[in-house]
Each structure stands twice: as C-alpha cells, then as structure tokens.
Amino acid sequence: MNMKYYLVLLISVFLSLGLGIVVGISLEGKDVLEKQHNTIAQQLEEEFMGIRNENRHLKDTVTSLQKLEKENKELNELMFNAMIKNKLNGLGVALIEAGDERDFSSLISILKTSGASIESSITFETRLFDQDEAINEAVKASAQIGMDKEQLYNELAINLMDSILEGRYTHLVKNLNQLNLIHSSINVQNSCDAIILVLNSSNNSMEAIAKFSKDFMELCWENSIPVVVVEDQEGNLMNIDQFRRMGISTIDHIDTLYGKLSLVSLLYGNSGNFGYGDGAQGILPEELFPERQDTILDLNEETRLESDREDIIMEE
C-alpha cells in the first residue's frame, strides 16, 4: 500500500511538473508573439509616417511647381504679346476654317494683338466635307451642280474667293449659312491682304478638304493673295511636301507658342514650313521679324512662277 501510494504520488509530481512546464512554455510563447506583433506594428507605423511625410513633401513640391508654371505661363504671355504687338498693323486677314472639330478662336485674339484687321472669319462645318454626307438639294440648286461632290468643292472655293474679294456673300454661301453648314464669327467686310486656312477636320474628310484647299489656293495665286495653311498638333490633314512644292507656307503646331509666333512671323513677311512634322524646316523661322520689305507680304515669291504652277498642276 505504501509503495503504491508513493509511486502514485511520484507520478503525480512528475505530471504536475510536466504540466507546469507546458503551461510555462505556452505563456512564454504568447509573450513572444505579442512582442513580435508590437514590433511589426511599430515598424508599420514608422513606415506609414515616413510615407505620409514624403507624400506631404511631394504635394508641397507639386504646388510649388504649379505656381511656378502659372507664373511662367503669365510671363510667356506677356512677352509674347509684347513681341507681336502691332507687328501686323495695316494688314487685312481672312480666317477660313475647313471643318469645325476643334476650337481655333484664339487665333482671332492673336491677330488683334498684332494689329491686323480681321476682314472675315468663316467656318465650314465638317459634315460639308464628309464623304458619306449627301448633298442638300438647296446646295445643288444654288451651286448649279449635280451629284458630283468634286464640283461642289470647286464651286465652294470659287464662291468663297468671290465673297472675300467682293466683301459680301454669294448666293451659294448664303444658302450654306441658312443650312447651318457654315457660320461666321466675323462676317465678310472687305477684301484682305492675306488668308489663314485652318485644316480642322477628321480623316474621313481628308480627300474632300484636299480638293477644296487645292482649288482655293489656285484662286489665291490668281488673285495674288498669300495663304498660310495651319493645323494643330492633333491634326493630320497637312501634306507639307505638297504645300511646299506649291509655294504655300504652313504651320502644323499652331496650338503651341512656337506655332503662334510662326504665324505672326509668316504674316509679317517670312515664308516657309514650320512645325514638328516631316518636311518642316524647324519650329520657328530663324529670324522672326526681319527688316520690312517694300511689300507687307511676299510669302512665296520664287515659287509663284507660272511655269512652276503648271508643273505642280500636272503632277496633281
């Protein structure tokens, strides 16, 4: 009995000891996990604080850069206006837009700042040049044409030139205005010394606008009116090589400060093809405002020879 009692007691002691060890290890393990959790939480908090401070610093930097950009933009605007002010005094300009997809109204304020008088500002709706758009019966009647759209664009070029030269709308142009196919921010007033032709349409109108532009520029040649063809960086209607062969000055980045300076420079007396596209001479003329010549404008003197014009027409 005594031996059995001591044996059971001894076993109980060892079991209690083992149980104590297990409980102790468990409690110690929980403490370790808790310490690790606290350590990780502290590290995450420190990293979060670092990211928040960096984010605050970046926001301050962005705000500073935006302020600097605004100041630079205002300074550029002041310098630009001072540079072009009254450079085109006495020059009458007609602004013609082939298409109406984007806003080119800023050209009017540039021309006014430069001292030019805007004798007309006419915008043709894009759908007028759309290949899928049917010709309106009223347009057919006023233009005295059939279903041939090429003839329509030829008549359109002729009527536009007549309107500019005579200082009043022809019957065809009036009908187009009534059908909301054209609109004018500045009605035709007097004949002009130079024309700005804006290409402002999509690829679906490329062929029609090319036809209209070619016919219209031929009429400009005949009437000795210089033309500057422009489009913005989103446009892709301009064939610089073709215009250069025709002796037409071009700008393919008119929406940039460089393009606007180039425009005033070309109207002042320079000539050339400027922009970022293939075939461009650069983004700006080498000399923006050279010494005034005898005439206000002489954009394409050498390329206007009759023999050259005939060669170009034959190539087309």
Residue pairs with C-beta under 8 A, 6 or more apart in sequence:
76 257
80 257
80 260
80 261
81 113
83 261
83 288
84 110
84 113
84 114
84 261
84 264
85 113
85 114
85 115
86 114
86 115
87 114
87 115
87 264
87 268
87 289
88 111
88 114
88 115
88 116
88 264
88 267
88 268
89 115
89 116
90 115
90 117
90 296
91 115
91 116
91 117
91 193
91 194
91 267
91 296
91 297
92 116
92 117
92 118
92 119
92 190
92 191
92 192
92 193
92 194
93 111
93 116
93 117
93 118
93 119
93 192
93 193
93 194
93 195
93 196
93 267
94 118
94 119
94 120
94 121
94 122
94 164
94 188
94 192
94 194
94 195
94 196
95 107
95 108
95 111
95 118
95 120
95 121
95 122
95 186
95 195
95 196
95 198
96 120
96 122
96 123
96 124
96 160
96 195
96 196
96 197
96 198
96 216
97 104
97 122
97 123
97 124
97 198
97 200
98 124
98 129
98 197
98 198
98 199
98 200
98 201
98 209
98 212
98 213
99 123
99 124
99 125
99 126
99 129
99 198
99 199
99 200
99 201
99 202
99 205
99 209
100 123
100 124
100 125
100 126
100 200
100 201
101 126
101 200
101 201
101 202
102 200
102 232
102 234
102 235
104 198
104 200
104 232
104 254
105 185
106 260
107 196
107 198
107 254
107 263
108 118
108 121
108 185
108 186
110 260
110 263
110 264
111 118
112 118
114 264
114 267
116 267
118 186
119 164
119 167
119 186
119 188
119 189
119 190
119 191
119 192
120 163
120 164
120 184
120 186
120 187
120 188
120 189
120 192
121 184
121 185
121 186
122 160
122 182
122 183
122 184
122 188
123 182
123 183
123 184
123 185
123 200
124 156
124 176
124 181
124 182
125 180
125 181
125 182
125 183
126 200
126 201
126 202
126 205
127 133
127 181
128 156
128 176
128 181
128 182
129 153
129 201
129 205
129 208
129 209
129 212
130 204
130 205
130 208
131 149
131 204
131 205
131 207
131 208
132 204
135 145
135 147
135 149
135 152
136 179
136 181
138 175
138 178
138 179
139 152
139 172
139 175
139 176
139 179
139 181
140 146
140 147
142 171
142 172
142 174
142 175
143 151
143 152
143 155
143 156
143 159
143 172
144 155
145 151
145 152
145 155
149 208
150 211
153 208
153 211
153 212
153 215
154 211
154 215
155 172
156 172
156 176
156 212
157 212
157 215
157 216
157 218
157 219
158 215
158 219
159 170
159 171
159 172
159 173
160 173
160 216
161 216
161 219
161 220
161 223
162 170
163 169
163 170
163 173
163 188
164 188
164 191
164 192
164 195
164 225
165 191
165 223
166 191
167 188
167 189
167 190
167 191
168 188
169 177
169 187
169 188
173 182
176 182
177 183
177 184
192 225
193 225
193 226
193 296
193 297
194 225
194 226
194 227
194 228
194 267
194 297
194 299
195 220
195 225
195 226
195 227
195 228
196 227
196 228
196 230
196 263
196 267
197 213
197 216
197 217
197 227
197 228
197 229
197 230
198 230
198 231
198 254
199 209
199 213
199 229
199 230
199 231
199 235
199 237
199 238
200 231
200 235
201 209
201 237
203 236
203 237
205 237
206 237
209 237
210 237
210 239
213 229
214 316
217 227
217 246
217 248
218 309
218 313
220 226
220 227
221 304
221 309
226 249
226 297
226 298
226 299
226 300
227 248
227 249
227 299
228 248
228 249
228 250
228 251
228 263
228 266
228 267
228 299
229 238
229 243
229 248
229 249
229 250
229 251
230 250
230 251
230 252
230 254
230 259
230 263
231 237
231 238
231 251
231 252
231 254
232 253
232 254
232 255
232 259
233 252
233 253
233 255
233 256
233 276
234 255
235 252
238 250
238 252
238 277
240 250
240 252
240 273
240 275
240 277
240 278
240 279
240 280
241 278
241 279
243 249
243 250
243 273
244 250
244 273
244 279
245 303
245 312
245 315
246 303
246 309
246 312
247 299
247 300
247 302
247 303
247 304
247 308
248 300
249 266
249 270
249 271
249 272
249 273
249 299
249 300
250 273
250 274
250 275
250 280
251 259
251 262
251 263
251 266
251 273
251 274
251 275
252 259
252 274
252 275
252 276
252 277
252 280
253 259
253 274
253 275
253 276
253 283
254 260
254 262
254 263
256 283
258 274
258 283
258 284
259 274
259 275
259 283
261 284
261 288
262 274
262 275
262 283
262 284
262 285
264 288
265 284
265 285
265 288
265 289
266 272
266 274
266 285
266 299
267 297
268 288
268 289
269 289
269 290
269 292
269 293
269 296
269 297
269 298
269 299
270 285
270 287
270 288
270 290
270 299
271 298
271 299
271 300
271 301
272 281
272 285
273 279
273 280
273 281
274 280
274 281
274 282
274 283
274 284
274 285
275 283
276 283
